[in-house]
Amino acid sequence: MKRPRENTRKHHHRLPAALALATSALLACGTVSAAAPQPTPDRGNGQPPNGGSTALGDVIPAPTSVDPIPGERFHIRWNTGIHTPRGNTEATEVGRYLQRQLRPSTGYGLLLNRGEPERGDIVLKLDGSEGRLGESGYRMEVRGDRLTIHATSSEGLFYGTQTLRQLLPAKAESDFPRHGPWPVPAGTIVDKPRFEHRSAMLDVARHFFGVDQLKRYIDQIAQYKINYLHLHLTDDQGWRIQIDSWPRLTTHGGSTEVGGGDGGYYTKRQFTEIVRYAAERNITVVPEIDMPGHTNAALSSYAELNCDGKAPPLYTGIEVGFSSLCVDKEITYRFVEDVIREVAELTPGRYLHIGGDEAHSTTDEDYQRFMSRVLPLVEKYGKTPVGWHEYAKATPSKEAMVQYWGTSTSNEEVAEAAERGNPILLSPANHSYLDQKYNEDTELGLDWAGPTTVREAYQWDPGTHMESVPESAVAGVEAPLWSETLTTSDHIEFMAFPRLPAVAELGWSPAGAHDWESFRNRVAHQAPRWQEQGIDFYRSEQIPWSDN
C-alpha cells in the first residue's frame, strides 16, 4: 500500500555524493546456484536502464538459483490478467494484492482470471510441484508469452510476487500512471528461505508511531520477505497498548515519550487493524511487554506495583536499568496475567515477547522467582515465550525462543539454551541494530554498539556467528530499530535502508549467496524504487548508487 510522504527533512541530501554505478557482467546463461548473479547497467536486452528491464538476478534477497534466458522478455500489457486458483481464497488475496501494487503505475486493469490461463497472463499456481521448497518457497518461470509462479502455499506465491515487483522497472512502484513498457526478464528462479524466522523490530515505546506509520513500515519490510514484526510496546518512557483491566497504563503511562512529547497508544481496535494489515502481507506481529525491568511507565501509572507503594514520575530520558516491578507482591502477578491475557487475545501469532533484559534493579534471585511465575502464564494463554537473552538464565521451556542482542560471538547462557533445545534468534547489536549510527557523523542514532556500516550489517553469517550455537539451533535473524532519536517515518527509513535489506538477505538467502560485491551492486539498483516509494534512504558511500 502506497502512502504519502511526511513533510520532513531529507537527511541524505546533505551526505556525500553518490558514486557512479560500476559496470559488471551478467552471467550469459546457465543456472546460478548458491551465489548471487551480478547486476549490470547494460542489461543485454535492448532496453535502457531507465524504465528498462532488470536482470533476472537483480533481486534482494538473492534467490537460491537463477537460470536466465538471454534476450527474451515477458511484458505486462493492457490485456494482461492475473490467474489465480479457483476456490482458493488465500491465493486469490495474493492476486488482489498484486493488482493493488501494479494498477496505479501501469494504469492497467489486471483483472483476476479464475478460468483457463490465457496467453500473456500472470499465473499464480498452487500445483504441489514445489514441495521441496517448503511452505515459503516458489518457482518463477518467465517466458515471452506467460509468467507463472508455482508454490505449495499462498505464502510462497506472495514471496514470488515480491520478486516479480523487483524484476519490473522501478517506475512500477509509482502511485500514479506511468508510461510503459513493463518488461520482465525471461528465465527461471527457484527460491526458498534459509531460516524460517526473519524479523524486523520497531520500538514504539520511546517514541510513538501511529497506525499509518506502522502500515508504511510493514509495506517496506514485506518487499524483502520479512515475515515477523516485533513491536516493542512498553518501556520506561511509554505504554502503547490498551489494557482494559488497567486503563491508566495508556491514559497516564502512554501520555509522553523521550524528550517529553505527547506520546500515544494503540486502542485494541487499532492494534487489531495493524495485526490484520501485517497478516495480509505474510507478516506476523510479535508483541513485546518488557518485564520486570523497563517498567517505569507502568510503575508511574499504578503505585501498588511499586514495593514502597509510591508511584514514580513519568520518565522521558534514555537511561536504562533503574526500574523493576515488585517481585514480592501478589498484585504484580495479577497485573502481569491480566496484561498477558489481553495482549494474547489480540495477537493470533504464536509468540509473545516478555523482554527480560537489563533488569539491573532486580536481584538474580528475584529475577528467577519472577520468571518462574511469569513464563507459565505466557503458555497458559497459548503463546510461546520469547525473551532477550538474559532470560535464558531462568531456563525457560525448550520451546521458548531466546533472542541474542550482544556484541560478542560467545555467550554461555545462549550456548546452554541452544544445547537444551531452545531456538535462538540472532540480533547482534553491532551488526543488526538499525538504530546505530552509520558513521560518527550520522545525525540520527546511537553508537554504543556501532557505528555500523552497511558492509558490517551484511558481513556476518547467522549460521556460524555464535560459538557453541550450531546453525540447526538458529531460528533466524532480526533487525531491531530502537527509537530514542527517531520521531518520523523519514527517520525510520533513513536508519533502516539500506541496512534492513542486508539483514533480510542473511535470513533468506543460502550462505553461498552471501557476497558483499554482489549485494552492494544489487542494493544500488534499489535506489530508483525507493525514490518512487518516497523512502528517505541513507546514501552510503559504500554503495555505487544508481538513480536510473
Secondary structure as UniProt FT lines:
FT   HELIX           11..14
FT   STRAND          32..33
FT   TURN            49..51
FT   TURN            56..57
FT   STRAND          65..75
FT   TURN            78..79
FT   STRAND          82..83
FT   TURN            86..87
FT   HELIX           89..106
FT   STRAND          112..113
FT   TURN            119..120
FT   STRAND          122..126
FT   TURN            129..130
FT   HELIX           131..133
FT   TURN            134..136
FT   STRAND          138..143
FT   TURN            144..145
FT   STRAND          146..151
FT   HELIX           154..167
FT   HELIX           170..173
FT   STRAND          183..191
FT   STRAND          197..203
FT   HELIX           211..222
FT   TURN            223..225
FT   STRAND          228..232
FT   STRAND          234..235
FT   TURN            236..237
FT   STRAND          238..239
FT   TURN            244..245
FT   HELIX           248..251
FT   TURN            252..254
FT   HELIX           258..260
FT   HELIX           268..279
FT   TURN            280..282
FT   STRAND          284..291
FT   HELIX           296..301
FT   HELIX           303..305
FT   TURN            307..308
FT   TURN            327..328
FT   HELIX           330..346
FT   STRAND          351..355
FT   TURN            360..361
FT   HELIX           364..380
FT   TURN            381..382
FT   STRAND          384..388
FT   HELIX           389..394
FT   TURN            398..399
FT   STRAND          401..404
FT   HELIX           412..420
FT   STRAND          424..426
FT   HELIX           429..432
FT   TURN            434..435
FT   TURN            440..441
FT   HELIX           454..458
FT   TURN            462..464
FT   TURN            467..468
FT   HELIX           471..473
FT   STRAND          474..481
FT   TURN            484..485
FT   HELIX           489..496
FT   TURN            497..498
FT   HELIX           499..508
FT   HELIX           511..513
FT   HELIX           516..524
FT   TURN            525..526
FT   HELIX           527..533
FT   TURN            541..542
//
